[in-house]
């Protein structure tokens, strides 16, 4: 697998968006291929449910198809698409009226975005693997105590690797508000885990 391939693909996004906005169906299809996994991953981390994540993802791209013609600034496509995904996730929550849990993994994602627990490269024995899995489950339970607003920002920053400017655009809030939500969300998470006598190493320092 060539690690430079995704970066090169992203370089062509502006051209694809321009063509897609003009009704080029092939370009529209390429945009879906380029962004589907990333949008699905966001939705899945929010719901921890494949069916709900798939539903929200599909609706996101249906909305993308319908509204591409109204996108005036191709440079804002990324935040525009995430805004649609966020709204679809919120709609799924309202529709299903069920408690949503978010799971944070304890290792880095394939795209290299940061996680909340340090990623050790040394091999783990079965006991360490079990402990790491158990910690992930504890994190999932603790995250239920966070507000939806804080969860959204944590996922976008810690997993999707979005900048605060982008998060602000997506959620229609200021950068400082995005930073504040992340700060308080991570600190709340840290205090919850400390009560359980678990130390959480926070990797985000961009405030």
N, C-alpha and C positions, 0 to 999 in steps of 0.2 A: 504494500500500500504506500502510495506516494504522499507524504505529509504535506507537501506543498500544493496538492491538487485542490483542496477546498478553498485555499486562499486565492488561487488563480480563478476558480469558479466565481468567487465573490466579486472579483474585479470586473466581471462582465455583467454584474447585476444591473447597473444603471442602463446599459444598452438593452438588456432584456425588458426592464420596466418600461422604457420608452417605446419599444416595439409592442409590448403587451397593452399599454395604454391606448395604442392606436388600433387595437383589435386583432393583433397577430396571435392566433390561437396556439401556434407552436411555441411562441415565446411565453405565453401564459402557462402552458404545460411545463416548460422548463423551470419557471418560477416555482411552481408547485413542487417539482422534484428537488429543487435547491433548498426550499424552506420547510418542507413537510416534516422531516424528522425533528428539526429544531422546535417547531411549534408544537408537535405532538409531545416531545419531551417536557416542554413547559407545562402543557395541560396535564400530562400524567403525574408530574411532581406535585401539581396542585391538588388533584383528585385522588391519586394512588388507586385508580380504577381505569382499566383499559377501555371499557365500553364508553364511559363518560368522556375520557380523554379523546377517543376516536370521534365521538359525536361532536365535541367542541372543535376539534381540529378540522373536520369536514365542513362544519358550518363556517369556520373562519375562512376557508378557501372559497367557499361558495360566495361569501360576502366579498372576498377579494375580487373574484371574477366580475361581480355585479357593479363594483364601485371603482375599479381601476381607472375608468375613464374620467373620474372626477379628481384623481390624484394629480395635483398641479406641480408638486416638487418631488422629483424622483429621489432626491437625496433623503427625503423623509420616509421612504418606503418601509424601512426596518421598524421604526417606531410606530408607523401607521398600521402595519401588519400585527405587531404585538398588541396594539390598542384593541384591534378587532378580537384577538385571541383572549385578552383579559375580559372583555365584555361578554364573549361567548361562555367563558368559564363561570362568570358571575350569573349568567342566565341559567346555566346548568344547575348551579347551586339552588337558585330560586325554584327551578322546575322540579328537582328531585326532593328538595326539602330534607336533606339528610346531612348528617355531620360529616365534614370533609377532614380527612387527615392527610398530612403532607409528610413524606418520608425524605429525609436527607441521608444520602449515602455517606460512607466514611472514607471514600477514596475519590480521586479525581475522575471527572467525566472524560470521555474520549476526546472532547474538544479542548480539554486543558483548563476549563473554568475551575475556579477555586471552590473548596469545600470547607465545612466548618470544623472538621477534625483533621489534624495533620495526617498526611499520607506518607507512611513509611515504606521505603522501597525494599527493605530487607524481607526475606521470605518469612511467612508466618506458619507456625505449627497449628494443628487442629484446634488446640485450646485458644490460641490467639484469634483464629478465624471465628470461633464461636463467640468469643468476647466482643469482637468487632460487630458481628451480626446482632448480638444482644443490645449493644449500644445504639445501633441504628434503630431498633425497635423502640428503645426508650426515648430516643429523639423524636420519633414519630408521635408518641403519646404526649410528650411535653409540648410539641408544636400545636396541639389542639388548644392549648391555653393562650396562644397568641391570637391577635385580631387578624381578620382577613387582610387588612391593609398592610400589616407587618409581614405576614406570610408572603404576599405578592412581591414585596420589595426584596425580601431575603432570597426568594427563588431567582428573581431577575438578576440580582447582584452576585450572589454566591454561586449560582449554577449556570445562568445564561451569560454571565460575564458582561452585562450591560453597564454602560457608564451612567452616572447619576443624571446627566443631562438627558440621556435617552429614557431613563426610567421616569423622569419628570414629564417628558413629552407624552409617554405612553399613558400615564396615570393622570395627566393634566394637573400636576402639582409642581411646585418649585423644586429646584435641586436641593435646597436646604431641607425642605420637607421630606424628600426622599432619603436624605442622609439621616434625618432625625428618626424616621421610621425604622431604618436599618439599625441604627444605634440602639434604640430602645428595644427593638425586637431581639437583637442578639444579646443584649444585657438581660432582658427578661428570661431568655432561654438559658443563659449562663446561671442566673440565680436559681432557676427551677432545678437545673442539674446539680448545682451545689447543694441544694437541700437533699438531693438523692446521693450526695457524696461522690459526684462524678465531675471531673475537671474537664472543661471544654476549652480547647485552644482556638481562639478566634483569629482567623487569618485576615479578616478585612480591617485595614487600617486607613482607608481612604476617606477621611472625614474633613 
